[in-house]
Amino acid sequence: LYYRKGGLAMYVLGKYLGKEKVNGALRHLLQKRATRELTLPTTLQLYQELEQVTPDSLSYLLSDLFTRNTYWRLKTKQIAAEQDKTGDWQVTLKVQAQKVVIDTAGHETELAMNDLLEVGLFEKSNRGEKPLYLRLHRIRSGEQTITVMVPRKPARGGIDPNYLMIDLRYDDNIMELDGQ
């Protein structure tokens, strides 16, 4: 389905683990090559190096990105904001999430999802758009509601706003706030 998945997977891993850890794993693999511990490193050996720097809490992500043909279906179904007495804004997002594995014949199998994904809210400024809120949330399969407090009214927001995950459809991740 996606021929450049390897590059995207490395980018996502760098965002979740940090570039330093991913680069450290690559450097360690290259050092093994330079010392002739490995004559020709393979992708399996790269995967083992990445496993060494991946915390247990993110091991599912490593597997999803490198051992299975995993894709996500992420959608923001609704966004609403209400100002409270202190002047802050309570923003409520309804999101839908699904994770599927697609086999070589094209058959989809849904996986239970309990993944860390970015949720973002953005405000308009005279220089364009800037993040008002951008944090990881634990997202599970199905529809769920996320409520956050922000100091200013957002213009738009949604799930996986920076399109890190390999989503089968990106155009429904973010919604404009009504009345903007």
C-alpha positions in Angstrom: 0.0 0.0 0.0 2.8 2.4 0.8 6.2 2.0 -0.8 8.0 4.6 1.2 6.9 3.2 4.6 10.4 2.6 5.8 11.4 6.2 5.7 8.1 7.3 7.3 8.6 4.6 10.0 12.1 5.9 10.9 10.7 9.5 11.0 7.9 8.5 13.3 10.3 6.5 15.5 12.5 9.6 15.7 9.6 11.7 16.9 8.5 9.2 19.6 11.9 8.0 20.8 14.0 11.1 20.0 16.4 11.5 17.1 19.3 10.9 19.4 18.2 7.4 20.3 17.4 6.4 16.7 20.7 7.9 15.5 22.5 6.1 18.3 21.1 2.7 17.2 22.2 3.4 13.6 25.6 4.5 14.8 26.0 1.3 16.9 25.1 -0.8 13.9 27.6 1.0 11.7 30.3 0.6 14.4 29.7 -3.1 14.3 30.2 -3.0 10.6 33.4 -0.9 11.0 34.9 -3.4 13.5 33.9 -6.3 11.2 31.7 -7.7 14.0 29.0 -7.7 11.2 30.1 -8.0 7.6 26.9 -6.8 6.0 24.2 -5.6 8.5 20.7 -6.6 7.7 17.3 -5.0 8.5 16.8 -7.6 11.2 20.0 -6.4 12.9 18.8 -2.8 12.6 15.5 -3.9 14.2 17.5 -5.5 17.1 19.4 -2.2 17.6 16.2 -0.2 17.6 14.7 -2.7 20.1 17.5 -1.9 22.5 16.7 1.9 22.6 12.9 1.5 22.6 11.2 1.6 26.0 8.7 -1.2 26.8 5.9 1.4 26.7 6.6 1.9 22.9 7.5 -1.6 21.8 4.0 -1.9 20.2 5.0 1.0 17.9 8.2 -0.6 16.8 6.3 -3.7 15.9 3.6 -1.8 14.1 6.0 0.1 12.1 8.5 -2.6 11.2 7.1 -6.2 11.6 3.5 -5.8 10.5 1.8 -3.9 7.6 0.0 -1.6 10.1 -2.1 1.4 9.2 -4.3 3.7 11.2 -7.7 5.2 10.5 -7.9 8.4 12.6 -10.7 10.9 12.4 -11.9 14.0 14.3 -15.6 13.8 14.3 -16.4 17.0 16.3 -14.7 19.9 18.1 -16.3 22.3 20.4 -15.0 25.0 22.8 -16.6 26.8 25.7 -15.1 29.6 27.7 -15.2 29.2 31.5 -15.4 31.8 34.3 -11.6 32.3 34.4 -11.4 33.1 30.7 -9.8 29.7 29.8 -11.3 27.5 27.1 -12.5 24.0 27.6 -12.2 22.2 24.3 -13.9 18.9 23.7 -12.9 16.6 20.8 -14.7 13.5 19.6 -12.4 11.3 17.8 -12.6 7.9 16.1 -9.5 5.6 16.0 -8.9 2.2 14.4 -5.7 0.3 13.7 -5.6 -2.4 11.0 -3.0 -4.9 9.7 -3.3 -5.6 6.0 -1.9 -8.9 4.7 -0.3 -9.7 1.4 -3.7 -10.5 -0.1 -5.1 -7.2 1.0 -7.3 -8.5 3.8 -7.7 -6.3 6.8 -7.6 -7.4 10.4 -8.4 -4.9 13.1 -6.1 -4.7 16.0 -7.0 -3.5 19.5 -5.6 -0.1 19.9 -4.1 1.6 23.0 -1.6 3.9 21.4 0.0 7.2 22.2 -1.0 9.7 19.6 -0.7 13.5 19.3 -3.8 15.7 19.9 -3.4 19.2 18.8 -5.2 22.5 18.9 -4.1 25.5 16.8 -4.8 29.2 16.9 -4.6 31.7 14.0 -2.1 34.5 14.4 -0.9 37.3 12.1 1.9 34.9 11.1 -0.4 32.1 10.1 -1.1 29.3 12.5 0.6 28.2 15.7 0.1 25.3 18.1 -1.9 26.1 21.2 -1.8 22.6 22.5 0.1 19.6 21.3 0.5 16.6 23.5 0.4 12.8 23.4 -2.8 11.1 24.6 -3.5 7.4 25.1 -6.0 6.6 22.3 -7.9 3.3 22.1 -10.0 1.7 19.4 -13.4 3.2 18.7 -14.9 6.6 19.4 -13.8 8.6 22.4 -14.0 12.1 23.9 -10.9 14.2 24.8 -11.3 17.3 26.9 -8.5 19.8 27.4 -8.1 23.3 28.8 -6.3 26.1 26.9 -5.8 29.8 27.5 -7.2 31.0 24.2 -9.9 29.9 21.7 -8.5 27.5 19.1 -9.3 27.8 15.4 -9.0 24.1 14.7 -7.8 20.9 16.2 -7.8 17.1 16.0 -6.0 13.8 16.3 -2.6 13.2 14.8 -2.5 16.8 13.5 1.1 16.5 12.2 0.3 13.3 10.3 2.9 11.1 12.0 1.0 7.9 11.8 0.5 6.1 8.5 -3.1 6.9 8.1 -5.2 5.5 5.3 -7.0 8.9 5.0 -5.4 12.2 6.3 -8.1 14.7 5.3 -10.3 14.0 8.3 -7.7 14.2 11.2 -8.4 17.9 11.8 -11.5 20.0 12.0 -12.2 23.7 12.0 -13.9 25.0 15.1 -17.5 26.1 14.2 -17.9 29.8 13.9 -14.3 30.4 12.8 
